[in-house]
């Protein structure tokens, strides 16, 4: 494959600049040739992860981030992708109490001497604390 790509580039008379991507691809194929025997791997029943990875990228990134007119900051996009990954992996419910604890430490405990936040309301022993829920 790599040789055919290079021969084609030569026969077409590509300039050095136009040929550069062809050479990069050919070098990649030659460098990783021992790992590119997908036909053999599939015959052995081994999974080929490229489809899984592409599907995950489409699900996590493209479906959410690639909308007309959307503009994302790097930190905003990363936050959305992390939440989507947590939700998709069904780890959101386990993660959320950790997140609340970190936010409490960052926004409250860090601002008081000894990290002791004074109570703001009387607590009711029969009242359960509300948590955010994922709504589908």
FENFEN-V965936 format. One record per residue. PHI is phi in degrees with one decimal (* if undefined). BURIAL is b if it has 24 or more other C-alpha atoms within 12 Angstrom, else e. D_CENTER is the distance of its C-alpha to the mean C-alpha in Angstrom with 2 decimals. Layout:
# FENFEN-V965936
phi = (PHI	PHI)
burial = (BURIAL	BURIAL)
d_center = (D_CENTER	D_CENTER)
This chain:
# FENFEN-V965936
phi = (*	-61.3	-63.9	-63.1	-63.3	-68.2	-60.9	-61.4	-64.1	-68.1	-62.4	-80.6	69.1	-64.4	-68.9	-58.0	-68.8	-71.9	-82.8	-53.5	-61.5	-64.7	-66.5	-61.6	-65.4	-63.0	-62.9	-61.9	-59.8	-69.8	-67.4	-108.3	-52.3	-63.0	-103.5	-106.0	-91.6	-61.2	-60.5	-66.8	-63.5	-66.1	-60.7	-84.1	81.1	-80.7	-77.0	-104.6	-77.6	-59.0	-65.8	-64.6	-65.9	-61.6	-64.5	-64.9	-62.3	-62.9	-65.5	-79.1	-102.4	-60.8	-61.9	-102.0	-88.3	-93.7	-116.0	-56.7	81.9	-76.2	-129.5	-121.6	-79.0	-61.5	-69.4	-65.9	-64.2	-63.8	-62.8	-64.5	-66.1	-64.4	-64.7	-63.9	-65.9	-62.4	-66.8	-66.0	-87.3	62.4	-103.3	-60.0	-61.8	-76.0	-74.4	-58.7	-59.7	-62.1	-61.0	-61.4	-62.3	-62.9	-64.6	-62.2	-63.2	-69.6	-93.9	-123.8	-59.2	-66.2	-96.5	-119.0	-60.1	71.7	69.3	-97.5	-90.7	-66.8	-65.9	-104.1	-140.9	-71.8	-86.0	-105.0	-64.0	-91.4	-93.1	-87.5	-74.7	-75.1	-122.9	-67.8	-122.9	-78.8	-106.7	-99.3)
burial = (e	e	e	e	e	b	e	e	e	e	e	e	e	e	e	e	e	e	e	e	e	b	b	e	e	e	e	e	e	e	e	e	e	e	e	e	e	e	e	e	e	e	e	e	e	e	e	e	e	e	e	e	e	e	e	e	e	e	e	b	b	e	e	e	b	e	e	e	e	e	e	e	e	e	e	e	e	e	e	e	b	e	b	b	e	e	e	e	e	e	e	e	e	e	e	e	e	e	e	e	e	e	e	e	e	e	e	e	e	e	e	e	e	e	e	e	e	e	e	e	e	e	e	e	e	e	e	e	e	e	e	e	e	e	e	e)
d_center = (31.44	31.04	34.82	35.03	32.46	34.45	37.76	36.63	35.62	39.03	41.00	39.42	40.40	37.05	37.27	35.60	32.98	32.30	32.31	29.75	26.63	28.71	29.56	26.01	24.98	28.18	27.67	24.21	25.78	28.67	26.71	24.47	27.17	27.60	24.06	24.23	26.69	24.62	27.91	29.13	25.99	26.09	29.84	29.22	26.93	23.84	20.47	18.89	15.14	14.54	15.09	12.83	9.88	11.07	11.49	8.08	6.94	10.11	9.84	6.68	7.13	10.69	12.55	11.91	11.67	14.18	17.27	20.58	21.51	18.31	17.85	15.00	15.44	12.78	13.12	13.32	10.24	8.24	10.41	9.95	6.20	7.11	10.11	8.91	7.05	10.40	12.44	11.26	11.83	15.06	14.67	15.20	18.96	18.87	16.59	18.59	21.83	20.18	18.74	22.24	23.92	21.96	22.68	26.29	26.70	25.29	27.21	30.32	31.18	30.49	33.08	35.92	38.17	37.38	34.28	36.60	35.88	39.09	39.10	38.98	40.25	42.18	40.08	41.32	41.26	40.92	38.12	34.59	31.80	29.64	25.87	23.28	22.64	20.06	22.16	21.52)
